[in-house]
Amino acid sequence: VSTHSTGIPEATVYAGQVFYERADLLRFTAARDLNALRQYIKQTYAIREMDEDFTFQLNPSLKYACVQLIFDGQQLKPTTGWTVSPHKNPCLIRERDILGFGDISTTIPPSCLVSIYAENSPHTVPNLSYSVPLKGVQEQMEIIINRSLRNISSSDPVNINRSPPSAPPPPTPSGTFRGDIAHRVMTECTSSIKDCGIDISFLVDKLLEHKIVNSREKRKITARETDDDKMDELLHIILSSIHMNGKVFGIFIDILREEDTLRTIALADTLMDKYKE
């Protein structure tokens, strides 16, 4: 049997699982053993909806074997009023991380988080059917995100947003920002935010201080097993809040500056520069 660079046989079959922690928050995860993966999911997450599971094989011709979710493809059905935002870019799971789950050193399966937002506008289509092709797999396949205004609105009103004003805007003297532009900037800079080194406990406390999270959400976040999971959850809340109220973007920039490291200050400057572009 031929092998690729990792020494893993071409025929290795992996299991992928899609589920929703909330109606507006999708998680895609993968492992070698679907039963072990499902058991972990049920023990770890508050699952609102379990979606499809499927098997896949990675493309052995790639230098670095991974499965990547692609979000810039042409959609066959209208998506007016909806935004689908991955929490990291590129949004991928590496084979080495899939293989690590179940070993003594790694007890957490790799995963990708995706937020789904809908504008509170008469132009928003009532049902979303959004195709996310998978890159890096041998057979062509895609994840279909099926959401409706009804299940999104009944889940978390923070993700039903007012239509953005038509005029574009720099920050006003009072420090407010337009939510759609700020949200786009934050989404583009997700990787930089996760890598800036900000102390997660400090960030959570500051968000609590500004009422961007409440005490219940703080307890839920701090109970997460890894810093990556904590940051994923924080970013989802921050992005949701910015989409609803642009001033949260300014609050987040102030928090970065208050952390007072070269990295966080540089990131704050970058976010502001990108907003003004």
C-alpha positions as CSV (number, residue, x, y, z in Angstrom):
1,V,0.0,0.0,0.0
2,S,1.5,3.4,-1.0
3,T,1.9,6.0,1.7
4,H,2.2,9.8,1.8
5,S,4.8,11.9,3.6
6,T,3.4,11.2,7.1
7,G,3.7,7.5,6.6
8,I,0.0,7.0,6.9
9,P,-1.6,4.6,4.3
10,E,-3.6,6.3,1.5
11,A,-6.6,4.2,2.4
12,T,-6.9,5.7,5.9
13,V,-10.5,6.6,6.5
14,Y,-11.5,9.4,8.9
15,A,-14.9,10.4,10.3
16,G,-16.2,13.9,10.3
17,Q,-19.1,15.1,12.4
18,V,-21.1,18.4,12.1
19,F,-23.2,19.6,15.0
20,Y,-24.6,22.9,16.4
21,E,-23.8,24.1,19.9
22,R,-26.4,26.7,19.2
23,A,-28.6,27.4,16.2
24,D,-26.1,30.0,15.2
25,L,-22.9,28.2,16.0
26,L,-21.7,25.2,14.0
27,R,-18.8,23.0,15.0
28,F,-17.0,20.6,12.6
29,T,-14.7,18.0,14.1
30,A,-12.9,14.8,12.9
31,A,-11.3,11.7,14.3
32,R,-10.4,8.1,13.3
33,D,-13.1,6.6,15.4
34,L,-16.6,8.0,15.0
35,N,-18.0,6.3,18.1
36,A,-15.3,7.7,20.3
37,L,-15.8,11.1,18.7
38,R,-19.5,11.1,19.3
39,Q,-19.0,10.0,22.9
40,Y,-16.6,12.9,23.5
41,I,-19.0,15.4,21.9
42,K,-22.0,14.3,24.0
43,Q,-19.9,14.4,27.2
44,T,-18.3,17.8,26.5
45,Y,-20.7,20.0,24.6
46,A,-24.2,21.2,25.1
47,I,-25.6,20.0,21.8
48,R,-28.6,21.8,20.3
49,E,-28.6,19.8,17.1
50,M,-26.5,16.9,15.8
51,D,-26.1,17.1,12.0
52,E,-24.5,14.7,9.5
53,D,-21.6,12.5,10.0
54,F,-19.5,11.3,7.1
55,T,-16.2,9.5,6.2
56,F,-13.4,10.9,4.1
57,Q,-9.9,10.2,2.9
58,L,-7.2,12.8,2.6
59,N,-5.5,13.6,-0.6
60,P,-2.1,11.9,-0.4
61,S,-0.5,14.3,-3.0
62,L,-0.6,17.3,-0.7
63,K,2.6,18.2,1.2
64,Y,0.6,18.8,4.4
65,A,-2.4,16.6,4.7
66,C,-5.5,18.4,6.0
67,V,-9.2,18.9,5.4
68,Q,-10.1,22.6,4.8
69,L,-13.5,24.2,4.8
70,I,-13.9,26.7,1.9
71,F,-16.2,29.7,2.4
72,D,-15.7,31.8,-0.8
73,G,-17.4,29.5,-3.3
74,Q,-20.3,30.4,-5.5
75,Q,-23.7,29.6,-3.8
76,L,-26.5,28.0,-5.8
77,K,-29.2,29.4,-3.6
78,P,-29.7,33.1,-2.5
79,T,-28.0,34.1,0.8
80,T,-29.2,37.7,1.0
81,G,-29.0,39.0,4.6
82,W,-27.0,36.1,5.9
83,T,-23.3,36.0,7.0
84,V,-21.4,32.8,7.5
85,S,-18.1,33.4,9.4
86,P,-15.4,30.8,10.3
87,H,-13.5,31.6,13.5
88,K,-10.1,30.9,12.0
89,N,-8.5,31.4,8.6
90,P,-7.7,29.1,7.0
91,C,-10.4,27.0,8.5
92,L,-8.8,23.6,8.5
93,I,-8.0,20.4,10.5
94,R,-4.6,18.8,10.1
95,E,-4.2,15.1,9.8
96,R,-1.6,15.0,12.6
97,D,-4.2,16.5,15.0
98,I,-6.8,14.0,13.9
99,L,-4.3,11.2,14.6
100,G,-3.5,12.7,18.0
101,F,-7.0,12.4,19.4
102,G,-7.2,9.3,21.5
103,D,-3.5,9.2,22.3
104,I,-2.3,9.6,25.9
105,S,-1.1,13.1,25.1
106,T,-4.2,14.4,23.3
107,T,-7.7,13.9,24.6
108,I,-9.4,16.7,22.6
109,P,-10.4,16.2,18.9
110,P,-9.5,19.0,16.5
111,S,-12.4,21.2,15.4
112,C,-13.5,24.3,13.5
113,L,-16.2,26.8,14.6
114,V,-18.5,28.7,12.3
115,S,-20.9,31.4,13.2
116,I,-24.1,32.1,11.2
117,Y,-25.7,35.6,11.4
118,A,-28.9,36.9,9.9
119,E,-29.9,40.6,9.4
120,N,-33.2,41.7,10.7
121,S,-34.3,43.0,7.3
122,P,-37.2,42.4,4.9
123,H,-34.7,41.5,2.3
124,T,-33.2,38.6,4.3
125,V,-34.2,35.3,2.7
126,P,-36.1,33.2,5.2
127,N,-34.0,30.0,4.7
128,L,-30.3,29.6,4.2
129,S,-28.8,26.7,2.3
130,Y,-25.0,27.4,2.3
131,S,-22.5,25.1,0.7
132,V,-19.1,24.7,2.2
133,P,-16.8,22.5,0.0
134,L,-14.1,20.4,1.6
135,K,-10.6,20.8,0.2
136,G,-7.9,18.3,0.6
137,V,-10.1,15.2,0.5
138,Q,-10.0,12.5,-2.2
139,E,-13.7,12.6,-3.2
140,Q,-15.5,15.8,-3.8
141,M,-17.9,16.6,-0.9
142,E,-19.3,19.6,0.9
143,I,-21.1,20.5,4.1
144,I,-24.5,22.2,3.7
145,I,-25.5,24.7,6.3
146,N,-29.3,24.8,6.5
147,R,-30.7,27.5,8.8
148,S,-33.9,29.5,9.0
149,L,-34.8,32.8,10.5
150,R,-37.2,31.0,12.8
151,N,-34.6,28.8,14.4
152,I,-31.9,31.5,14.5
153,S,-34.2,34.0,16.2
154,S,-35.4,31.5,18.7
155,S,-31.9,30.7,19.7
156,D,-30.1,33.9,20.3
157,P,-31.4,37.3,19.4
158,V,-27.9,38.8,19.3
159,N,-27.4,37.2,15.9
160,I,-30.4,38.8,14.3
161,N,-29.1,42.2,13.3
162,R,-30.5,45.4,12.0
163,S,-29.8,46.3,8.4
164,P,-26.6,48.4,8.2
165,P,-27.0,52.0,7.3
166,S,-26.3,52.8,3.6
167,A,-23.7,55.4,4.2
168,P,-20.2,54.2,5.0
169,P,-18.5,55.7,8.1
170,P,-15.3,56.3,9.9
171,P,-15.6,56.2,13.7
172,T,-17.6,59.1,15.1
173,P,-16.2,61.4,17.8
174,S,-18.1,59.4,20.3
175,G,-16.2,56.3,19.4
176,T,-18.9,54.3,17.7
177,F,-18.3,52.1,14.6
178,R,-20.4,50.6,11.9
179,G,-21.0,47.0,12.9
180,D,-20.8,45.4,9.4
181,I,-17.4,46.9,8.6
182,A,-16.0,46.2,12.1
183,H,-17.3,42.6,11.9
184,R,-15.5,42.1,8.5
185,V,-12.3,43.5,9.9
186,M,-12.4,41.2,13.0
187,T,-13.2,38.2,10.8
188,E,-10.2,39.0,8.5
189,C,-7.9,39.3,11.6
190,T,-9.2,36.3,13.5
191,S,-5.8,34.4,13.3
192,S,-3.9,37.5,14.5
193,I,-6.3,38.0,17.4
194,K,-5.8,34.4,18.5
195,D,-2.0,34.7,18.2
196,C,-1.6,38.1,19.9
197,G,-1.0,36.6,23.3
198,I,-3.6,38.5,25.3
199,D,-4.3,36.9,28.7
200,I,-7.7,35.1,28.4
201,S,-8.6,35.7,32.1
202,F,-7.9,39.4,31.6
203,L,-10.0,39.5,28.4
204,V,-12.9,37.7,30.1
205,D,-12.9,40.0,33.1
206,K,-12.8,43.1,30.8
207,L,-15.7,41.8,28.7
208,L,-17.6,41.1,31.9
209,E,-16.9,44.7,33.1
210,H,-18.3,46.1,29.8
211,K,-21.4,43.7,30.0
212,I,-20.3,42.0,26.7
213,V,-20.5,38.7,28.6
214,N,-22.4,37.9,31.8
215,S,-21.4,35.8,34.8
216,R,-23.0,32.7,33.4
217,E,-21.1,33.0,30.1
218,K,-17.9,33.7,32.0
219,R,-18.3,30.4,34.0
220,K,-19.0,28.5,30.8
221,I,-16.0,30.0,29.0
222,T,-13.6,29.3,31.9
223,A,-14.8,25.7,32.2
224,R,-13.5,25.0,28.7
225,E,-10.6,22.6,28.7
226,T,-8.2,24.4,26.5
227,D,-7.2,28.0,25.8
228,D,-8.1,27.5,22.1
229,D,-11.7,26.5,23.0
230,K,-12.0,29.5,25.4
231,M,-10.8,31.9,22.7
232,D,-13.1,30.4,20.1
233,E,-16.1,31.0,22.4
234,L,-14.9,34.5,23.3
235,L,-14.4,35.4,19.6
236,H,-17.9,34.1,18.8
237,I,-19.4,36.4,21.5
238,I,-17.3,39.4,20.5
239,L,-18.1,39.0,16.8
240,S,-21.8,38.6,17.5
241,S,-21.8,41.6,19.8
242,I,-19.9,43.7,17.2
243,H,-22.4,42.7,14.5
244,M,-25.2,44.0,16.7
245,N,-23.5,47.1,18.1
246,G,-20.3,48.5,16.5
247,K,-19.2,50.2,19.7
248,V,-18.0,46.8,21.0
249,F,-15.3,47.0,18.3
250,G,-13.9,50.1,20.0
251,I,-14.2,48.5,23.4
252,F,-12.2,45.5,22.2
253,I,-9.5,47.8,20.8
254,D,-9.3,49.6,24.1
255,I,-8.9,46.2,25.9
256,L,-6.0,45.3,23.5
257,R,-4.3,48.6,24.3
258,E,-4.8,48.2,28.0
259,E,-3.1,44.7,27.9
260,D,-0.1,46.9,26.9
261,T,2.2,44.6,25.0
262,L,3.9,45.3,21.7
263,R,1.7,42.6,20.1
264,T,-1.6,43.7,21.4
265,I,-0.9,47.4,20.7
266,A,0.2,46.5,17.2
267,L,-3.0,44.5,16.7
268,A,-5.1,47.4,17.9
269,D,-3.4,49.7,15.4
270,T,-3.9,47.1,12.6
271,L,-7.6,46.7,13.4
272,M,-8.1,50.5,13.3
273,D,-6.2,50.8,10.0
274,K,-8.2,48.1,8.3
275,Y,-11.4,49.7,9.5
276,K,-10.4,53.0,7.9
277,E,-9.4,51.4,4.5
